[in-house]
Amino acid sequence: MQQITFITNLANNTLEHAKLLLQSLRTNLDSDEHQILIFIDSDNEGTLDYLLSIKDTFKDLGIIKNNLNVPVGYARNKTILTEYAKHDIISYLQSDMVVGPHYDTDILKHVKRGRILSSTRVEPPLHGESPVTVTRNFGLHPDEFNFNDWNSFSMSIKKDELVDFFFAPITYYKEDWLRLGGYDTVFRRAREDSDFVQRCLHADIELVQTFSANVYHFTCVSSRGKSWFDKSNDQAQQRAAIQSQADSIELRRFIRKWGAFNHGEHKLYKLDIDLVAVNYRNLQSIYNVEPFFTRVWLGKEEHKLELVSAYVSQHGPANYLLNFSDEQWDTYKHLYRLEDYNSIFHVGNPDSYSVKVTMDFGRIENTNEFLKNIQNLYYMLKDCEQGQYELDGIFIDVNDIRILPTPVRAENPDFDYSLLTVY
């Protein structure tokens, strides 16, 4: 059998889930020669000591420990794991997953170069039904999980069927991941996968899901916490609310990069468009539309400074969820790709432009229709000829239509590998 490196990343409060994942890898893989490689990003449960105590029970269990006093983050540590993997084929599993029987055999049937292969997730009924997942409750916590029942069910739902889709768990060739630069570290709490999907589409890498390999997924433990679904748990609900704020911020970053949002339905392109904002009543009006443009021209320097300051502070929700203090963020933010808001916000009018959109906010009556038009700018303008147009308070001056360069590779800052210990 071709050997695989199975990778996972662990954070605070994930040890019990990780124990179950490791049990499934020991029990349900057809070969015990695969490498298992674990990144400990943060640890409040003695995770390192536990893994060292069981290291000899696996033929090849590797551990990478982050020595920073803050987490590196999953957008970075998946690439670190891939770089340290000894085998060409990498299979990523979230810490709250349990693999089904013959998982290695099943993914090897379908993985190939130029393809990112997703497996099928079986999940408890916490989300709506989906054609690409299976709903079945084997527990919300590891201590409720029945291994024998899971294995029987896993075998009963295997299908020799492929569809076009992407979500974790994923299996891929190391060279493909590194060619794309892994995940973009500008996304700290969400949308890093959707961004990766777009870059795969533009790089002609297939996104395929198999129904023959499956995992049980406790769902959202790493991002929302172990009890995110418990409405009576005030602490969990507070964390979930802050994660929702972070989701909104990450969605805006995605649109700022790609011009619109989808999760792989088709390729996205962003046009080079300058927005000149006039008669805006407040800066919230600018906030609502800004991500769809390349540059935004404001009336006053104080407005620019206020917006730049507000955007810089948007790392607050992610820092809270990742336990970064303000001082720690100032110290370590150079490890992440940061947006340059001073290159987005300007004062006055552009001297030259490809497309200039002047928005007279004082003339906008139907806000919903207005926002709908903004969200469809690419489709409205991509075939426009040179000229001037007007639409519901939007004045459009087209010199030429220019698509911004497609960011196929994630250009992340360099990382200092001396910050890690490998066991």
Secondary structure, 3 states (H helix, E strand, C coil): CCCEEEEEEECCCCHHHHHHHHHHHHHHCCCCCCEEEEEECCCCCCHHHHHHHHHHHCCCEEEEEECCCCCCCHHHHHHHHHHHCCCCEEEECCCCEEECCCHHHHHHCCCCCCEEEEEEEEECCCCCCCCCEEECCCCCCHHHCCHHHHHHHHHHCCCCCEECCCCCCEEEEHHHHHHHCCCCCCCCCCCHHHHHHHHHHHCCCEEEEEEEEEEEECCCHHHHCCCCCCCCCHHHHHHHHHHHHHHHHHHHHHHHHHCCCCCCCCCCCCECEEEEEECCCCHHHHHHHHHHCCEEEECCHHHHHHHHHHHHHHHHHHHHHCCCCHHHHHHHHHHCCCCCHHHCEEECCCCCCCEEEEEEHHHCCCHHHHHHHHHCHHHHHCCCCCEEEEECCEEEEECCCCECCCCCCCCCCCCCHHHEEEC
